[in-house]
Amino acid sequence: MADTLPLPATLVPRAADRAAAKTLSIPWYIWSNVLAVACSVVGGVWDISWHESVGRDTFWTPAHLLIQLCGILAGLGCGYLILDTTFRKDSPLRANSVSVWGFRGPLGAFLCAWGAVGMITSAPFDNWWHNAYGLDVKILSPPHILLALGMTGIRFGTLVLVLAEVNRATGEYRARLERVLFFCFVFLLAMTVGIMQEDTFHFFMHGAKFYLVIMLAAPIWFGTVSRASENRWAATIMTGAYTLLHISFMQILELVPAAPKLGPVYQNITHLVPPDFPLLLIVPAFVFDVLRRLITGWSGWSQAAVLGAASLASFLAVQWPFANFLMSAGSRNWFFATNNLPYFIPSNSHWARSAWFPTESTPQQFAFRMLLALAAAILMIRVGLRWGDWMRRIRR
């Protein structure tokens, strides 16, 4: 008789969802953009390491080419997607598209196309800038800012493409898409924090400016991913993946032989200089995920105040003492790699001497900037939560 009993009604749609998910595959244009973003991530880390180890010997380095491949892939893929949606009347994306200047396509495709234009335009601009003003002037030069805006456009556009698909999906198909969604958020977090690299070296970590910069860059993604994803540990997963990926880059780059080609050379370089050890953002992200479930019914600003204060306090509690370790001899090894200095760093610099760099001249200035850091954390989380709510409504 057990064989004749009907299935419970609640199991029927779930079984249907699983069957439908098996027949659905993630669209090609999402994978194309994921590949483009991966090229920019690997190329960007490689390029910074190349500049610190070899110098800018030519524009045509493998790292530069990999970065520009991101713009080419995203531009061609999304350009084709827009043209196909515009001129093919039976395009499956036409019903879920937006109109821009008479063209039709997913919103994310337009963002990626604009980002690709910015990236490709930055290449000759950057080459001219270096020839006119020097080889390695600064990270945030005008062509580098244009390049960063282009890469951000492609990364955010890819996120929007994925979100539109996620918000229309159900069941196992949605679960697969959410894994790609985390990929997008990890690299937006990395981009936002990485662009502030000049203010986040370990000898700045006992200054309030460092905490202000990080609170402006990271908490917005805690709030956004927690609302855009259904996973209760969304911020922790995002920062955990960021940490593991960052450490992987460190270990791999140290295995690649390299030697400076420009002078003056102050450090004996034998391999690519890896990036600094990742910030301990996973701790405030974990605290954020725990607390946000306890205050779900609170008003938006009340949630932001509690989550912002907790994010700053927990980050300060772990990063401040960890900075002491990074400045010590115990961190000068293959894993933490604080003994790997760029070839152009003189032996008497704060970096080489492991001496703190004072970013505030008085205790009053330190306190004022820490208050600004608290305000930034609260504001960025509030913006992130609202932004995440908007992302859940994206359908095209």
C-alpha positions as CSV (number, residue, x, y, z in Angstrom):
1,M,0.0,0.0,0.0
2,A,2.9,2.3,0.6
3,D,3.6,2.3,-3.1
4,T,0.1,3.7,-3.8
5,L,0.4,6.7,-1.5
6,P,0.6,10.0,-3.3
7,L,3.6,12.3,-2.8
8,P,3.2,15.1,-0.3
9,A,2.1,18.3,-2.1
10,T,5.2,20.2,-0.8
11,L,7.5,17.7,-2.5
12,V,6.1,18.0,-6.0
13,P,7.4,21.5,-6.9
14,R,10.8,20.7,-5.3
15,A,11.1,17.6,-7.5
16,A,10.0,19.6,-10.5
17,D,12.6,22.3,-9.6
18,R,15.4,19.7,-9.5
19,A,14.3,18.2,-12.8
20,A,14.2,21.7,-14.4
21,A,17.6,22.6,-12.9
22,K,19.2,19.6,-14.6
23,T,18.1,20.9,-18.0
24,L,19.2,24.5,-17.4
25,S,22.8,25.6,-17.9
26,I,24.4,28.8,-16.9
27,P,24.4,31.1,-20.0
28,W,27.5,31.4,-22.1
29,Y,27.7,35.2,-21.7
30,I,28.0,34.8,-17.9
31,W,30.9,32.3,-18.3
32,S,32.5,34.6,-20.9
33,N,32.4,37.5,-18.4
34,V,33.6,35.4,-15.5
35,L,36.6,34.4,-17.6
36,A,37.2,38.1,-18.5
37,V,37.1,39.1,-14.8
38,A,39.5,36.3,-13.9
39,C,41.9,37.6,-16.5
40,S,41.8,41.1,-15.0
41,V,42.3,39.7,-11.4
42,V,45.2,37.5,-12.3
43,G,46.7,40.1,-14.6
44,G,46.3,42.9,-12.1
45,V,48.0,41.0,-9.2
46,W,50.7,39.8,-11.6
47,D,51.2,43.4,-13.0
48,I,51.7,44.9,-9.5
49,S,54.2,42.2,-8.6
50,W,56.0,42.7,-12.0
51,H,56.3,46.5,-11.3
52,E,57.7,45.8,-7.8
53,S,60.1,43.1,-9.0
54,V,61.1,43.8,-12.6
55,G,59.9,47.4,-13.2
56,R,58.0,48.7,-16.1
57,D,60.3,47.5,-18.9
58,T,57.6,47.5,-21.7
59,F,53.9,47.8,-22.1
60,W,53.7,44.4,-23.8
61,T,54.3,42.3,-20.6
62,P,52.2,39.2,-20.1
63,A,50.4,40.8,-17.2
64,H,49.4,43.9,-19.2
65,L,48.1,41.7,-22.0
66,L,46.1,39.5,-19.6
67,I,44.5,42.7,-18.1
68,Q,43.5,44.0,-21.6
69,L,42.2,40.5,-22.5
70,C,39.5,41.2,-19.9
71,G,38.3,44.3,-21.8
72,I,38.5,42.5,-25.2
73,L,36.5,39.4,-24.0
74,A,33.9,41.5,-22.1
75,G,33.6,44.0,-25.0
76,L,33.2,41.4,-27.7
77,G,30.9,39.1,-25.7
78,C,28.6,41.8,-24.4
79,G,28.7,43.7,-27.7
80,Y,27.5,40.6,-29.5
81,L,24.8,40.0,-26.8
82,I,23.5,43.5,-27.2
83,L,23.4,43.3,-31.1
84,D,21.8,39.9,-31.0
85,T,19.1,41.0,-28.6
86,T,18.5,44.2,-30.6
87,F,18.2,42.7,-34.1
88,R,16.9,39.2,-33.4
89,K,13.2,39.5,-32.7
90,D,13.0,36.0,-31.2
91,S,15.9,36.5,-28.9
92,P,15.1,34.8,-25.5
93,L,16.6,37.8,-23.7
94,R,14.4,40.4,-25.4
95,A,11.7,40.2,-22.8
96,N,14.3,40.7,-20.0
97,S,16.3,43.6,-21.6
98,V,16.6,47.3,-21.3
99,S,16.8,49.9,-24.1
100,V,19.8,52.2,-24.4
101,W,20.1,54.6,-27.4
102,G,17.9,52.3,-29.4
103,F,19.9,49.1,-28.6
104,R,18.5,46.4,-26.4
105,G,20.2,44.0,-24.0
106,P,20.6,43.0,-20.4
107,L,21.6,45.9,-18.1
108,G,24.8,44.1,-17.1
109,A,25.8,43.8,-20.7
110,F,25.7,47.6,-21.2
111,L,27.8,48.1,-18.0
112,C,30.4,45.6,-19.2
113,A,30.5,47.2,-22.7
114,W,31.2,50.6,-21.2
115,G,33.8,49.1,-18.8
116,A,35.5,47.5,-21.8
117,V,35.7,50.8,-23.6
118,G,37.3,52.4,-20.6
119,M,39.8,49.6,-20.2
120,I,40.9,49.6,-23.8
121,T,41.1,53.4,-23.9
122,S,43.3,53.4,-20.9
123,A,46.0,51.3,-22.6
124,P,47.5,53.9,-25.0
125,F,46.8,56.6,-22.4
126,D,48.9,54.7,-19.8
127,N,51.7,54.2,-22.3
128,W,51.8,57.9,-23.2
129,W,51.6,58.9,-19.5
130,H,54.6,56.8,-18.5
131,N,56.6,58.1,-21.5
132,A,55.8,61.6,-20.5
133,Y,55.9,61.6,-16.7
134,G,58.0,58.6,-15.7
135,L,57.9,54.8,-15.4
136,D,56.3,54.2,-12.0
137,V,54.9,57.5,-10.8
138,K,52.1,56.3,-8.6
139,I,49.3,53.7,-8.5
140,L,46.4,56.3,-8.8
141,S,47.6,58.1,-11.9
142,P,44.8,59.2,-14.4
143,P,45.3,56.3,-16.8
144,H,45.3,53.8,-13.9
145,I,42.1,55.4,-12.5
146,L,40.5,55.0,-16.0
147,L,41.6,51.4,-16.1
148,A,40.3,50.8,-12.6
149,L,36.9,52.3,-13.5
150,G,36.8,50.1,-16.6
151,M,37.6,47.0,-14.6
152,T,35.1,47.9,-12.0
153,G,32.4,48.4,-14.7
154,I,33.1,44.9,-16.1
155,R,33.1,43.4,-12.6
156,F,29.9,45.1,-11.6
157,G,28.3,44.5,-14.9
158,T,29.0,40.8,-14.6
159,L,27.5,40.9,-11.1
160,V,24.3,42.5,-12.5
161,L,24.1,39.8,-15.3
162,V,24.4,37.1,-12.7
163,L,21.9,38.8,-10.4
164,A,19.3,39.0,-13.2
165,E,19.6,35.3,-13.8
166,V,19.7,34.5,-10.0
167,N,16.5,36.5,-9.3
168,R,14.6,34.6,-12.1
169,A,15.9,31.2,-11.0
170,T,14.7,28.6,-8.4
171,G,15.9,25.4,-6.9
172,E,19.2,23.8,-7.7
173,Y,19.8,26.1,-10.7
174,R,19.6,29.1,-8.4
175,A,22.1,27.4,-6.0
176,R,24.6,27.0,-8.8
177,L,24.2,30.6,-9.9
178,E,24.7,31.8,-6.3
179,R,28.2,30.2,-6.4
180,V,29.0,32.4,-9.4
181,L,27.4,35.3,-7.5
182,F,30.0,34.9,-4.7
183,F,32.8,34.9,-7.3
184,C,31.6,38.4,-8.5
185,F,31.4,39.8,-5.0
186,V,34.8,38.5,-4.0
187,F,36.5,40.4,-6.8
188,L,34.5,43.6,-6.3
189,L,35.7,43.5,-2.6
190,A,39.2,42.8,-3.8
191,M,39.1,45.7,-6.3
192,T,37.7,48.2,-3.8
193,V,40.3,47.3,-1.1
194,G,43.1,46.9,-3.6
195,I,42.7,50.4,-5.1
196,M,43.5,51.7,-1.6
197,Q,46.8,49.8,-1.5
198,E,49.0,52.8,-1.0
199,D,47.2,53.5,2.4
200,T,47.0,50.0,3.7
201,F,50.6,48.8,4.1
202,H,51.3,47.2,7.4
203,F,53.4,50.1,8.8
204,F,50.2,52.2,8.5
205,M,48.1,49.9,10.6
206,H,48.5,51.7,13.9
207,G,47.1,54.9,12.4
208,A,43.4,55.9,12.3
209,K,43.6,56.8,8.5
210,F,44.1,53.0,7.8
211,Y,40.9,52.1,9.6
212,L,39.0,55.0,7.9
213,V,40.1,53.8,4.5
214,I,39.1,50.2,5.2
215,M,35.7,51.2,6.6
216,L,35.0,53.2,3.5
217,A,36.0,50.2,1.2
218,A,34.9,46.9,2.8
219,P,31.6,47.1,4.9
220,I,29.5,48.2,1.9
221,W,30.1,44.7,0.5
222,F,29.2,43.1,3.8
223,G,25.8,44.7,3.6
224,T,25.3,44.2,-0.1
225,V,26.1,40.5,-0.3
226,S,24.1,39.7,2.8
227,R,20.9,41.0,1.1
228,A,21.7,39.9,-2.5
229,S,22.4,36.3,-1.4
230,E,20.1,34.0,0.5
231,N,23.0,32.4,2.4
232,R,23.1,33.2,6.1
233,W,26.9,33.3,6.0
234,A,27.2,35.4,2.9
235,A,29.7,38.0,4.2
236,T,31.9,35.3,5.8
237,I,32.0,33.2,2.6
238,M,32.9,36.3,0.6
239,T,35.8,37.4,2.8
240,G,36.9,33.8,3.4
241,A,37.2,33.3,-0.4
242,Y,39.0,36.6,-0.7
243,T,41.5,35.6,2.0
244,L,42.2,32.2,0.5
245,L,42.6,33.6,-3.0
246,H,44.9,36.3,-1.8
247,I,47.1,33.8,0.0
248,S,47.2,31.6,-3.1
249,F,48.5,34.5,-5.1
250,M,51.2,35.1,-2.5
251,Q,52.5,31.5,-2.6
252,I,52.4,31.2,-6.4
253,L,54.1,34.4,-7.2
254,E,57.0,33.7,-4.9
255,L,57.8,30.6,-7.0
256,V,58.4,32.7,-10.2
257,P,62.0,33.8,-10.8
258,A,62.5,37.5,-11.5
259,A,65.2,40.2,-11.4
260,P,65.0,44.1,-11.7
261,K,65.6,45.6,-15.1
262,L,65.4,49.2,-13.9
263,G,67.4,51.1,-11.3
264,P,68.2,52.2,-8.7
265,V,68.1,48.7,-7.2
266,Y,68.0,48.7,-3.4
267,Q,66.8,45.1,-2.8
268,N,68.2,41.8,-4.0
269,I,65.3,40.4,-6.0
270,T,65.3,36.8,-7.1
271,H,61.6,36.1,-7.5
272,L,58.4,38.1,-8.0
273,V,57.5,40.1,-5.0
274,P,54.1,38.8,-3.7
275,P,51.3,41.0,-2.5
276,D,51.1,41.8,1.2
277,F,49.3,39.4,3.5
278,P,45.5,39.9,3.3
279,L,43.7,42.0,5.8
280,L,41.7,40.1,8.4
281,L,38.4,41.1,7.0
282,I,36.9,37.7,7.7
283,V,36.6,38.5,11.4
284,P,34.3,41.6,11.1
285,A,32.4,39.7,8.3
286,F,31.8,36.8,10.7
287,V,30.7,39.2,13.4
288,F,28.4,40.9,10.9
289,D,26.8,37.7,9.8
290,V,26.1,36.6,13.5
291,L,24.7,40.0,14.6
292,R,22.5,40.7,11.6
293,R,20.3,37.7,12.3
294,L,19.8,38.9,15.8
295,I,18.5,42.3,14.8
296,T,16.5,41.5,11.7
297,G,13.4,43.4,13.0
298,W,15.2,46.6,13.7
299,S,15.0,49.8,11.6
300,G,17.6,50.2,8.8
301,W,19.7,52.9,10.6
302,S,19.6,51.0,13.9
303,Q,20.9,47.8,12.2
304,A,23.6,49.9,10.4
305,A,24.7,51.5,13.6
306,V,25.1,48.2,15.5
307,L,26.7,46.4,12.5
308,G,29.0,49.3,11.6
309,A,30.2,49.7,15.2
310,A,30.7,45.9,15.5
311,S,32.6,45.7,12.2
312,L,35.0,48.5,13.2
313,A,35.5,47.2,16.7
314,S,36.1,43.6,15.7
315,F,38.5,44.6,12.8
316,L,40.4,46.9,15.1
317,A,40.6,44.2,17.8
318,V,42.3,41.7,15.5
319,Q,44.2,43.9,12.9
320,W,45.9,46.1,15.5
321,P,47.8,43.2,17.3
322,F,48.2,41.4,14.0
323,A,50.0,44.5,12.7
324,N,52.5,44.1,15.6
325,F,53.2,40.6,14.4
326,L,53.6,41.7,10.8
327,M,56.2,44.3,11.9
328,S,58.2,41.6,13.9
329,A,60.9,39.2,12.7
330,G,58.5,36.3,13.1
331,S,56.6,37.4,10.0
332,R,59.6,37.4,7.7
333,N,59.1,34.0,6.2
334,W,57.7,32.3,3.1
335,F,54.1,32.4,4.3
336,F,53.7,36.0,5.6
337,A,56.4,37.3,3.3
338,T,57.0,40.6,4.9
339,N,60.7,40.3,4.0
340,N,59.9,40.5,0.3
341,L,60.4,44.2,-0.5
342,P,60.2,45.9,-4.0
343,Y,63.5,46.5,-5.6
344,F,63.1,50.3,-5.3
345,I,62.6,50.4,-1.5
346,P,65.7,52.0,0.2
347,S,67.1,50.3,3.3
348,N,66.4,53.3,5.5
349,S,62.6,53.5,4.6
350,H,59.8,52.7,7.1
351,W,59.0,49.6,5.0
352,A,62.5,48.2,5.1
353,R,63.2,49.1,8.7
354,S,59.8,47.8,9.9
355,A,59.1,51.2,11.6
356,W,55.6,52.6,12.2
357,F,54.6,55.4,9.9
358,P,52.7,58.0,11.9
359,T,49.6,59.1,10.0
360,E,48.2,61.4,12.7
361,S,50.3,64.1,14.5
362,T,48.2,64.4,17.7
363,P,45.9,62.1,19.8
364,Q,43.0,64.5,18.9
365,Q,43.5,63.9,15.2
366,F,43.7,60.1,15.8
367,A,40.4,60.2,17.8
368,F,38.7,62.4,15.2
369,R,39.7,60.0,12.3
370,M,38.5,57.0,14.3
371,L,35.1,58.7,14.8
372,L,35.1,59.3,11.0
373,A,35.9,55.6,10.5
374,L,32.9,54.7,12.7
375,A,30.6,57.0,10.8
376,A,32.0,55.5,7.5
377,A,31.3,52.0,8.7
378,I,27.7,52.8,9.6
379,L,27.0,54.7,6.4
380,M,28.6,52.1,4.1
381,I,26.7,49.3,5.7
382,R,23.4,51.3,5.5
383,V,24.2,51.9,1.8
384,G,25.1,48.3,1.3
385,L,21.9,47.0,2.8
386,R,19.8,49.2,0.6
387,W,21.9,48.4,-2.4
388,G,21.5,44.7,-1.7
389,D,17.7,45.1,-1.5
390,W,17.8,46.8,-5.0
391,M,19.9,43.9,-6.3
392,R,17.3,41.4,-5.3
393,R,14.8,43.2,-7.6
394,I,17.0,43.0,-10.7
395,R,15.4,40.9,-13.4
396,R,16.9,42.2,-16.6
